[in-house]
């Protein structure tokens, strides 16, 4: 049982695109959270 180096090298671009997709989705989710925080700010406790 050995490692097929040629097959591994062939799959590297596919794995790279997958990792890039994960980071893009994480950035989009982060930006949506920040936008919602700006549009709907947290109301502080009001003391009387």
CHARMM-style PDB file with segment names, atoms N, HN, CA, C and O in Angstrom:
ATOM      1  N   UNK     1       0.860  -1.180   0.000  1.00  0.00      PROA
ATOM      2  CA  UNK     1       0.000   0.000   0.000  1.00  0.00      PROA
ATOM      3  C   UNK     1       0.899   1.233   0.000  1.00  0.00      PROA
ATOM      4  O   UNK     1       1.630   1.476   0.960  1.00  0.00      PROA
ATOM      5  N   UNK     2       0.841   1.997  -1.066  1.00  0.00      PROA
ATOM      6  HN  UNK     2       0.248   1.800  -1.846  1.00  0.00      PROA
ATOM      7  CA  UNK     2       1.689   3.174  -1.186  1.00  0.00      PROA
ATOM      8  C   UNK     2       0.871   4.399  -1.527  1.00  0.00      PROA
ATOM      9  O   UNK     2      -0.309   4.319  -1.868  1.00  0.00      PROA
ATOM     10  N   UNK     3       1.521   5.509  -1.427  1.00  0.00      PROA
ATOM     11  HN  UNK     3       2.480   5.574  -1.150  1.00  0.00      PROA
ATOM     12  CA  UNK     3       0.879   6.779  -1.738  1.00  0.00      PROA
ATOM     13  C   UNK     3       1.068   7.072  -3.220  1.00  0.00      PROA
ATOM     14  O   UNK     3       2.189   7.058  -3.729  1.00  0.00      PROA
ATOM     15  N   UNK     4      -0.023   7.335  -3.894  1.00  0.00      PROA
ATOM     16  HN  UNK     4      -0.933   7.347  -3.481  1.00  0.00      PROA
ATOM     17  CA  UNK     4       0.017   7.681  -5.307  1.00  0.00      PROA
ATOM     18  C   UNK     4       0.288   9.179  -5.415  1.00  0.00      PROA
ATOM     19  O   UNK     4      -0.629   9.994  -5.311  1.00  0.00      PROA
ATOM     20  N   UNK     5       1.552   9.532  -5.625  1.00  0.00      PROA
ATOM     21  HN  UNK     5       2.296   8.870  -5.710  1.00  0.00      PROA
ATOM     22  CA  UNK     5       1.966  10.934  -5.655  1.00  0.00      PROA
ATOM     23  C   UNK     5       1.303  11.683  -6.813  1.00  0.00      PROA
ATOM     24  O   UNK     5       0.870  12.824  -6.647  1.00  0.00      PROA
ATOM     25  N   UNK     6       1.225  11.054  -7.966  1.00  0.00      PROA
ATOM     26  HN  UNK     6       1.577  10.128  -8.100  1.00  0.00      PROA
ATOM     27  CA  UNK     6       0.616  11.718  -9.130  1.00  0.00      PROA
ATOM     28  C   UNK     6      -0.860  12.020  -8.866  1.00  0.00      PROA
ATOM     29  O   UNK     6      -1.341  13.099  -9.212  1.00  0.00      PROA
ATOM     30  N   UNK     7      -1.570  11.089  -8.265  1.00  0.00      PROA
ATOM     31  HN  UNK     7      -1.178  10.213  -7.984  1.00  0.00      PROA
ATOM     32  CA  UNK     7      -2.980  11.316  -7.939  1.00  0.00      PROA
ATOM     33  C   UNK     7      -3.146  12.404  -6.890  1.00  0.00      PROA
ATOM     34  O   UNK     7      -4.071  13.213  -6.956  1.00  0.00      PROA
ATOM     35  N   UNK     8      -2.236  12.412  -5.921  1.00  0.00      PROA
ATOM     36  HN  UNK     8      -1.485  11.754  -5.868  1.00  0.00      PROA
ATOM     37  CA  UNK     8      -2.285  13.436  -4.878  1.00  0.00      PROA
ATOM     38  C   UNK     8      -2.049  14.824  -5.477  1.00  0.00      PROA
ATOM     39  O   UNK     8      -2.760  15.774  -5.150  1.00  0.00      PROA
ATOM     40  N   UNK     9      -1.063  14.936  -6.340  1.00  0.00      PROA
ATOM     41  HN  UNK     9      -0.485  14.165  -6.605  1.00  0.00      PROA
ATOM     42  CA  UNK     9      -0.767  16.221  -6.961  1.00  0.00      PROA
ATOM     43  C   UNK     9      -1.916  16.688  -7.860  1.00  0.00      PROA
ATOM     44  O   UNK     9      -2.130  17.887  -8.036  1.00  0.00      PROA
ATOM     45  N   UNK    10      -2.641  15.740  -8.418  1.00  0.00      PROA
ATOM     46  HN  UNK    10      -2.468  14.765  -8.275  1.00  0.00      PROA
ATOM     47  CA  UNK    10      -3.776  16.076  -9.277  1.00  0.00      PROA
ATOM     48  C   UNK    10      -4.948  16.627  -8.473  1.00  0.00      PROA
ATOM     49  O   UNK    10      -5.725  17.433  -8.984  1.00  0.00      PROA
ATOM     50  N   UNK    11      -5.082  16.196  -7.215  1.00  0.00      PROA
ATOM     51  HN  UNK    11      -4.451  15.541  -6.800  1.00  0.00      PROA
ATOM     52  CA  UNK    11      -6.209  16.635  -6.398  1.00  0.00      PROA
ATOM     53  C   UNK    11      -5.926  17.917  -5.618  1.00  0.00      PROA
ATOM     54  O   UNK    11      -6.853  18.499  -5.054  1.00  0.00      PROA
ATOM     55  N   UNK    12      -4.680  18.373  -5.569  1.00  0.00      PROA
ATOM     56  HN  UNK    12      -3.927  17.900  -6.027  1.00  0.00      PROA
ATOM     57  CA  UNK    12      -4.351  19.582  -4.807  1.00  0.00      PROA
ATOM     58  C   UNK    12      -5.136  20.823  -5.252  1.00  0.00      PROA
ATOM     59  O   UNK    12      -5.624  21.554  -4.390  1.00  0.00      PROA
ATOM     60  N   UNK    13      -5.279  21.094  -6.553  1.00  0.00      PROA
ATOM     61  HN  UNK    13      -4.883  20.500  -7.254  1.00  0.00      PROA
ATOM     62  CA  UNK    13      -6.079  22.275  -6.928  1.00  0.00      PROA
ATOM     63  C   UNK    13      -7.538  22.161  -6.482  1.00  0.00      PROA
ATOM     64  O   UNK    13      -8.149  23.160  -6.104  1.00  0.00      PROA
ATOM     65  N   UNK    14      -8.090  20.968  -6.522  1.00  0.00      PROA
ATOM     66  HN  UNK    14      -7.593  20.156  -6.829  1.00  0.00      PROA
ATOM     67  CA  UNK    14      -9.482  20.782  -6.095  1.00  0.00      PROA
ATOM     68  C   UNK    14      -9.606  21.065  -4.600  1.00  0.00      PROA
ATOM     69  O   UNK    14     -10.551  21.722  -4.163  1.00  0.00      PROA
ATOM     70  N   UNK    15      -8.643  20.563  -3.813  1.00  0.00      PROA
ATOM     71  HN  UNK    15      -7.875  20.029  -4.168  1.00  0.00      PROA
ATOM     72  CA  UNK    15      -8.655  20.825  -2.372  1.00  0.00      PROA
ATOM     73  C   UNK    15      -8.448  22.304  -2.090  1.00  0.00      PROA
ATOM     74  O   UNK    15      -9.036  22.844  -1.153  1.00  0.00      PROA
ATOM     75  N   UNK    16      -7.618  22.962  -2.889  1.00  0.00      PROA
ATOM     76  HN  UNK    16      -7.140  22.523  -3.650  1.00  0.00      PROA
ATOM     77  CA  UNK    16      -7.391  24.401  -2.722  1.00  0.00      PROA
ATOM     78  C   UNK    16      -8.656  25.206  -2.961  1.00  0.00      PROA
ATOM     79  O   UNK    16      -8.955  26.135  -2.210  1.00  0.00      PROA
ATOM     80  N   UNK    17      -9.400  24.855  -4.004  1.00  0.00      PROA
ATOM     81  HN  UNK    17      -9.157  24.100  -4.614  1.00  0.00      PROA
ATOM     82  CA  UNK    17     -10.663  25.552  -4.267  1.00  0.00      PROA
ATOM     83  C   UNK    17     -11.668  25.295  -3.150  1.00  0.00      PROA
ATOM     84  O   UNK    17     -12.445  26.181  -2.793  1.00  0.00      PROA
ATOM     85  N   UNK    18     -11.654  24.097  -2.603  1.00  0.00      PROA
ATOM     86  HN  UNK    18     -11.023  23.377  -2.892  1.00  0.00      PROA
ATOM     87  CA  UNK    18     -12.552  23.796  -1.485  1.00  0.00      PROA
ATOM     88  C   UNK    18     -12.234  24.635  -0.267  1.00  0.00      PROA
ATOM     89  O   UNK    18     -13.138  25.176   0.369  1.00  0.00      PROA
ATOM     90  N   UNK    19     -10.945  24.750   0.069  1.00  0.00      PROA
ATOM     91  HN  UNK    19     -10.211  24.310  -0.448  1.00  0.00      PROA
ATOM     92  CA  UNK    19     -10.543  25.573   1.215  1.00  0.00      PROA
ATOM     93  C   UNK    19     -10.860  27.047   0.959  1.00  0.00      PROA
ATOM     94  O   UNK    19     -11.302  27.751   1.867  1.00  0.00      PROA
ATOM     95  N   UNK    20     -10.637  27.515  -0.264  1.00  0.00      PROA
ATOM     96  HN  UNK    20     -10.278  26.943  -1.002  1.00  0.00      PROA
ATOM     97  CA  UNK    20     -10.966  28.892  -0.610  1.00  0.00      PROA
ATOM     98  C   UNK    20     -12.464  29.144  -0.442  1.00  0.00      PROA
ATOM     99  O   UNK    20     -12.866  30.193   0.061  1.00  0.00      PROA
ATOM    100  N   UNK    21     -13.283  28.188  -0.860  1.00  0.00      PROA
ATOM    101  HN  UNK    21     -12.956  27.336  -1.268  1.00  0.00      PROA
ATOM    102  CA  UNK    21     -14.727  28.314  -0.704  1.00  0.00      PROA
ATOM    103  C   UNK    21     -15.140  28.403   0.748  1.00  0.00      PROA
ATOM    104  O   UNK    21     -16.031  29.177   1.095  1.00  0.00      PROA
ATOM    105  N   UNK    22     -14.493  27.608   1.611  1.00  0.00      PROA
ATOM    106  HN  UNK    22     -13.769  26.979   1.329  1.00  0.00      PROA
ATOM    107  CA  UNK    22     -14.802  27.651   3.039  1.00  0.00      PROA
ATOM    108  C   UNK    22     -14.491  29.035   3.602  1.00  0.00      PROA
ATOM    109  O   UNK    22     -15.297  29.595   4.344  1.00  0.00      PROA
ATOM    110  N   UNK    23     -13.320  29.595   3.252  1.00  0.00      PROA
ATOM    111  HN  UNK    23     -12.665  29.139   2.648  1.00  0.00      PROA
ATOM    112  CA  UNK    23     -12.953  30.912   3.768  1.00  0.00      PROA
ATOM    113  C   UNK    23     -13.874  32.002   3.234  1.00  0.00      PROA
ATOM    114  O   UNK    23     -14.205  32.937   3.963  1.00  0.00      PROA
ATOM    115  N   UNK    24     -14.291  31.898   1.983  1.00  0.00      PROA
ATOM    116  HN  UNK    24     -14.022  31.138   1.391  1.00  0.00      PROA
ATOM    117  CA  UNK    24     -15.207  32.897   1.416  1.00  0.00      PROA
ATOM    118  C   UNK    24     -16.535  32.865   2.163  1.00  0.00      PROA
ATOM    119  O   UNK    24     -17.081  33.918   2.492  1.00  0.00      PROA
ATOM    120  N   UNK    25     -17.058  31.682   2.433  1.00  0.00      PROA
ATOM    121  HN  UNK    25     -16.614  30.827   2.166  1.00  0.00      PROA
ATOM    122  CA  UNK    25     -18.330  31.568   3.157  1.00  0.00      PROA
ATOM    123  C   UNK    25     -18.185  32.115   4.571  1.00  0.00      PROA
ATOM    124  O   UNK    25     -19.090  32.787   5.065  1.00  0.00      PROA
ATOM    125  N   UNK    26     -17.054  31.838   5.234  1.00  0.00      PROA
ATOM    126  HN  UNK    26     -16.319  31.293   4.833  1.00  0.00      PROA
ATOM    127  CA  UNK    26     -16.839  32.367   6.584  1.00  0.00      PROA
ATOM    128  C   UNK    26     -16.797  33.892   6.578  1.00  0.00      PROA
ATOM    129  O   UNK    26     -17.344  34.527   7.479  1.00  0.00      PROA
ATOM    130  N   UNK    27     -16.156  34.484   5.576  1.00  0.00      PROA
ATOM    131  HN  UNK    27     -15.712  33.968   4.843  1.00  0.00      PROA
ATOM    132  CA  UNK    27     -16.091  35.942   5.491  1.00  0.00      PROA
ATOM    133  C   UNK    27     -17.469  36.533   5.229  1.00  0.00      PROA
ATOM    134  O   UNK    27     -17.819  37.560   5.810  1.00  0.00      PROA
ATOM    135  N   UNK    28     -18.252  35.903   4.366  1.00  0.00      PROA
ATOM    136  HN  UNK    28     -17.967  35.069   3.894  1.00  0.00      PROA
ATOM    137  CA  UNK    28     -19.608  36.389   4.074  1.00  0.00      PROA
ATOM    138  C   UNK    28     -20.466  36.332   5.335  1.00  0.00      PROA
ATOM    139  O   UNK    28     -21.193  37.283   5.622  1.00  0.00      PROA
ATOM    140  N   UNK    29     -20.397  35.242   6.091  1.00  0.00      PROA
ATOM    141  HN  UNK    29     -19.806  34.470   5.858  1.00  0.00      PROA
ATOM    142  CA  UNK    29     -21.172  35.130   7.328  1.00  0.00      PROA
ATOM    143  C   UNK    29     -20.729  36.196   8.329  1.00  0.00      PROA
ATOM    144  O   UNK    29     -21.567  36.822   8.979  1.00  0.00      PROA
ATOM    145  N   UNK    30     -19.411  36.407   8.458  1.00  0.00      PROA
ATOM    146  HN  UNK    30     -18.730  35.899   7.931  1.00  0.00      PROA
ATOM    147  CA  UNK    30     -18.899  37.426   9.369  1.00  0.00      PROA
ATOM    148  C   UNK    30     -19.406  38.812   8.984  1.00  0.00      PROA
ATOM    149  O   UNK    30     -19.825  39.583   9.847  1.00  0.00      PROA
ATOM    150  N   UNK    31     -19.370  39.132   7.685  1.00  0.00      PROA
ATOM    151  HN  UNK    31     -19.029  38.505   6.984  1.00  0.00      PROA
ATOM    152  CA  UNK    31     -19.833  40.441   7.244  1.00  0.00      PROA
ATOM    153  C   UNK    31     -21.336  40.620   7.462  1.00  0.00      PROA
ATOM    154  O   UNK    31     -21.790  41.718   7.783  1.00  0.00      PROA
ATOM    155  N   UNK    32     -22.098  39.554   7.290  1.00  0.00      PROA
ATOM    156  HN  UNK    32     -21.729  38.662   7.030  1.00  0.00      PROA
ATOM    157  CA  UNK    32     -23.540  39.629   7.557  1.00  0.00      PROA
ATOM    158  C   UNK    32     -23.806  39.890   9.036  1.00  0.00      PROA
ATOM    159  O   UNK    32     -24.696  40.671   9.375  1.00  0.00      PROA
ATOM    160  N   UNK    33     -23.055  39.255   9.906  1.00  0.00      PROA
ATOM    161  HN  UNK    33     -22.332  38.621   9.631  1.00  0.00      PROA
ATOM    162  CA  UNK    33     -23.220  39.467  11.344  1.00  0.00      PROA
ATOM    163  C   UNK    33     -22.879  40.912  11.702  1.00  0.00      PROA
ATOM    164  O   UNK    33     -23.599  41.553  12.468  1.00  0.00      PROA
ATOM    165  N   UNK    34     -21.766  41.428  11.138  1.00  0.00      PROA
ATOM    166  HN  UNK    34     -21.182  40.907  10.515  1.00  0.00      PROA
ATOM    167  CA  UNK    34     -21.386  42.819  11.406  1.00  0.00      PROA
ATOM    168  C   UNK    34     -22.451  43.792  10.895  1.00  0.00      PROA
ATOM    169  O   UNK    34     -22.774  44.770  11.570  1.00  0.00      PROA
ATOM    170  N   UNK    35     -22.992  43.526   9.710  1.00  0.00      PROA
ATOM    171  HN  UNK    35     -22.730  42.731   9.162  1.00  0.00      PROA
ATOM    172  CA  UNK    35     -24.021  44.392   9.141  1.00  0.00      PROA
ATOM    173  C   UNK    35     -25.273  44.385  10.004  1.00  0.00      PROA
ATOM    174  O   UNK    35     -25.865  45.435  10.251  1.00  0.00      PROA
ATOM    175  N   UNK    36     -25.677  43.211  10.462  1.00  0.00      PROA
ATOM    176  HN  UNK    36     -25.197  42.358  10.261  1.00  0.00      PROA
ATOM    177  CA  UNK    36     -26.850  43.140  11.334  1.00  0.00      PROA
ATOM    178  C   UNK    36     -26.605  43.872  12.651  1.00  0.00      PROA
ATOM    179  O   UNK    36     -27.516  44.494  13.197  1.00  0.00      PROA
ATOM    180  N   UNK    37     -25.381  43.798  13.159  1.00  0.00      PROA
ATOM    181  HN  UNK    37     -24.641  43.292  12.716  1.00  0.00      PROA
ATOM    182  CA  UNK    37     -25.041  44.526  14.378  1.00  0.00      PROA
ATOM    183  C   UNK    37     -25.128  46.030  14.191  1.00  0.00      PROA
ATOM    184  O   UNK    37     -25.507  46.746  15.118  1.00  0.00      PROA
ATOM    185  N   UNK    38     -24.783  46.517  13.007  1.00  0.00      PROA
ATOM    186  HN  UNK    38     -24.476  45.935  12.255  1.00  0.00      PROA
ATOM    187  CA  UNK    38     -24.893  47.947  12.728  1.00  0.00      PROA
ATOM    188  C   UNK    38     -26.342  48.374  12.510  1.00  0.00      PROA
ATOM    189  O   UNK    38     -26.750  49.450  12.948  1.00  0.00      PROA
ATOM    190  N   UNK    39     -27.116  47.530  11.835  1.00  0.00      PROA
ATOM    191  HN  UNK    39     -26.786  46.656  11.480  1.00  0.00      PROA
ATOM    192  CA  UNK    39     -28.508  47.879  11.556  1.00  0.00      PROA
ATOM    193  C   UNK    39     -29.398  47.785  12.787  1.00  0.00      PROA
ATOM    194  O   UNK    39     -30.333  48.571  12.939  1.00  0.00      PROA
ATOM    195  N   UNK    40     -29.118  46.841  13.654  1.00  0.00      PROA
ATOM    196  HN  UNK    40     -28.358  46.203  13.531  1.00  0.00      PROA
ATOM    197  CA  UNK    40     -29.921  46.622  14.854  1.00  0.00      PROA
ATOM    198  C   UNK    40     -29.009  46.629  16.074  1.00  0.00      PROA
ATOM    199  O   UNK    40     -28.665  45.569  16.597  1.00  0.00      PROA
ATOM    200  N   UNK    41     -28.613  47.825  16.533  1.00  0.00      PROA
ATOM    201  HN  UNK    41     -28.893  48.686  16.108  1.00  0.00      PROA
ATOM    202  CA  UNK    41     -27.678  47.881  17.671  1.00  0.00      PROA
ATOM    203  C   UNK    41     -28.335  47.370  18.949  1.00  0.00      PROA
ATOM    204  O   UNK    41     -29.548  47.470  19.137  1.00  0.00      PROA
ATOM    205  N   UNK    42     -27.493  46.821  19.817  1.00  0.00      PROA
ATOM    206  HN  UNK    42     -26.508  46.740  19.665  1.00  0.00      PROA
ATOM    207  CA  UNK    42     -27.983  46.296  21.093  1.00  0.00      PROA
ATOM    208  C   UNK    42     -28.390  47.472  21.969  1.00  0.00      PROA
ATOM    209  O   UNK    42     -27.655  48.449  22.111  1.00  0.00      PROA
ATOM    210  N   UNK    43     -29.575  47.353  22.549  1.00  0.00      PROA
ATOM    211  HN  UNK    43     -30.172  46.560  22.433  1.00  0.00      PROA
ATOM    212  CA  UNK    43     -30.060  48.412  23.419  1.00  0.00      PROA
ATOM    213  C   UNK    43     -29.518  48.179  24.836  1.00  0.00      PROA
ATOM    214  O   UNK    43     -29.683  47.101  25.406  1.00  0.00      PROA
ATOM    215  N   UNK    44     -28.881  49.191  25.381  1.00  0.00      PROA
ATOM    216  HN  UNK    44     -28.747  50.067  24.918  1.00  0.00      PROA
ATOM    217  CA  UNK    44     -28.341  49.073  26.717  1.00  0.00      PROA
ATOM    218  C   UNK    44     -29.440  49.135  27.770  1.00  0.00      PROA
ATOM    219  O   UNK    44     -30.555  49.573  27.488  1.00  0.00      PROA
ATOM    220  N   UNK    45     -29.126  48.701  28.971  1.00  0.00      PROA
ATOM    221  HN  UNK    45     -28.220  48.345  29.200  1.00  0.00      PROA
ATOM    222  CA  UNK    45     -30.121  48.760  30.059  1.00  0.00      PROA
ATOM    223  C   UNK    45     -30.340  50.206  30.462  1.00  0.00      PROA
ATOM    224  O   UNK    45     -29.392  50.969  30.648  1.00  0.00      PROA
ATOM    225  N   UNK    46     -31.582  50.561  30.591  1.00  0.00      PROA
ATOM    226  HN  UNK    46     -32.352  49.942  30.439  1.00  0.00      PROA
ATOM    227  CA  UNK    46     -31.919  51.923  30.989  1.00  0.00      PROA
ATOM    228  C   UNK    46     -32.299  51.912  32.465  1.00  0.00      PROA
ATOM    229  O   UNK    46     -33.184  51.160  32.874  1.00  0.00      PROA
ATOM    230  N   UNK    47     -31.641  52.733  33.259  1.00  0.00      PROA
ATOM    231  HN  UNK    47     -30.922  53.344  32.927  1.00  0.00      PROA
ATOM    232  CA  UNK    47     -31.951  52.823  34.689  1.00  0.00      PROA
ATOM    233  C   UNK    47     -32.730  54.110  34.923  1.00  0.00      PROA
ATOM    234  O   UNK    47     -32.466  55.141  34.305  1.00  0.00      PROA
ATOM    235  N   UNK    48     -33.683  54.023  35.817  1.00  0.00      PROA
ATOM    236  HN  UNK    48     -33.898  53.185  36.319  1.00  0.00      PROA
ATOM    237  CA  UNK    48     -34.531  55.196  36.123  1.00  0.00      PROA
ATOM    238  C   UNK    48     -34.222  55.749  37.475  1.00  0.00      PROA
ATOM    239  OT1 UNK    48     -34.835  56.731  37.894  1.00  0.00      PROA
TER     240      UNK     48
END
